[in-house]
Amino acid sequence: MVRIPSSFVLTSYLRRRSLPSWTAFYVFQKDVTNDQFGMSHFNWSVDGTNYHVLRTGCWPFIKYHCTKAPYADLRIDNAFYGLLKLLNLGIPCFLYGMAGLLFTRHTDELEIDSKIIQLKFWYKETW
């Protein structure tokens, strides 16, 4: 089974939401190819709009937190978050994933290349 790159899911959802000022969601790792592995805090441009993205692998999910913001050099932030994850052995990331299983109350679906990708939210975002 060919899986959709997680970066494409991120871009597709931001476009579908008409480039919101903010969003946060979980996507199941099993449903995507984790092509942003090692990227914890980074810029992501969609149709000329820049986002600061906080991203973490938190089994069984990948969690995205996106805020519309001007481009900035986030390399130091990214290295710092990566170091924190390494030093704490990923335990908080695992707990974050468990919180996602327990506390997500809204599911949205994104269709990409005839595949349905479920996105999970703690609450329904208003458009």
C-alpha positions in Angstrom: 0.0 0.0 0.0 1.4 3.4 -1.0 1.1 5.9 1.8 0.7 9.6 1.4 3.6 11.8 2.6 2.8 13.6 5.9 4.0 16.8 4.3 1.3 16.5 1.6 -1.4 15.9 4.3 -0.2 19.1 6.1 -0.3 21.1 2.9 -3.6 19.7 1.7 -5.3 20.4 5.1 -4.0 24.0 5.2 -5.3 24.6 1.7 -8.7 23.0 2.5 -9.0 25.3 5.5 -8.2 28.3 3.2 -4.9 28.9 5.0 -6.1 29.5 8.6 -4.2 31.6 11.1 -3.8 28.6 13.4 -4.6 24.9 13.5 -3.5 21.8 15.4 -4.2 18.1 14.6 -3.1 14.5 14.8 -2.6 12.1 11.9 -2.1 8.4 12.4 1.5 7.4 11.6 0.2 4.2 9.9 -1.7 6.2 7.3 1.2 8.4 6.1 4.9 8.3 5.1 6.7 10.3 7.8 8.8 12.4 5.3 9.3 15.1 8.0 11.1 12.9 10.5 13.5 14.9 12.6 11.7 18.2 11.9 10.3 19.6 15.1 10.0 23.3 14.5 10.2 24.6 11.0 8.8 27.0 8.4 6.3 25.6 5.9 5.1 27.6 3.0 1.8 27.0 1.3 0.8 29.1 -1.7 3.0 31.9 -0.5 1.8 31.8 3.1 4.4 30.9 5.7 3.6 28.8 8.8 5.7 28.0 11.9 5.0 24.3 12.4 5.6 22.5 15.7 5.6 18.8 14.8 6.3 15.7 16.9 6.0 12.0 16.5 3.8 10.8 19.3 2.9 7.2 18.7 0.4 6.3 17.3 0.2 9.8 15.7 2.2 12.6 14.3 1.0 15.9 15.9 1.0 19.2 14.0 0.6 22.7 15.5 0.6 25.4 12.8 0.7 29.1 13.2 0.7 31.6 10.3 3.9 33.7 10.8 6.6 35.4 8.8 9.6 33.3 7.8 12.2 33.0 10.6 15.3 31.0 11.1 14.1 28.2 13.3 17.2 26.0 13.1 18.2 26.6 16.8 14.6 25.9 18.0 14.5 22.7 15.9 17.8 21.5 17.3 16.7 22.3 20.9 13.4 20.4 20.5 15.2 17.5 19.0 17.7 17.4 21.8 14.9 17.6 24.4 13.2 14.6 22.8 16.5 12.7 22.8 17.3 13.5 26.5 13.9 12.6 27.8 13.9 9.3 25.8 10.7 10.3 24.0 8.6 9.5 27.0 6.6 12.8 26.9 6.0 12.2 23.2 4.6 8.8 23.9 2.4 10.3 26.6 1.3 13.0 24.2 0.2 10.3 21.8 -1.8 8.6 24.6 -3.4 11.9 25.4 -4.4 12.1 21.7 -6.1 8.7 21.9 -7.9 9.7 25.1 -8.9 13.3 24.5 -9.5 13.7 20.7 -13.2 14.4 20.3 -13.5 15.4 16.7 -12.4 13.5 13.5 -12.2 15.1 10.1 -11.4 13.3 6.8 -9.1 14.4 4.1 -9.3 12.6 0.7 -6.0 12.5 -1.2 -5.5 10.4 -4.3 -8.7 8.4 -3.5 -7.4 7.6 0.0 -9.1 8.8 3.1 -6.8 10.2 5.8 -8.3 10.7 9.2 -7.3 13.8 11.2 -8.0 13.9 14.9 -8.6 17.1 16.9 -9.2 17.8 20.6 -12.2 19.9 19.6 -13.9 20.9 16.3 -12.2 23.8 14.7 -14.5 26.6 13.4 -14.0 27.7 9.8 
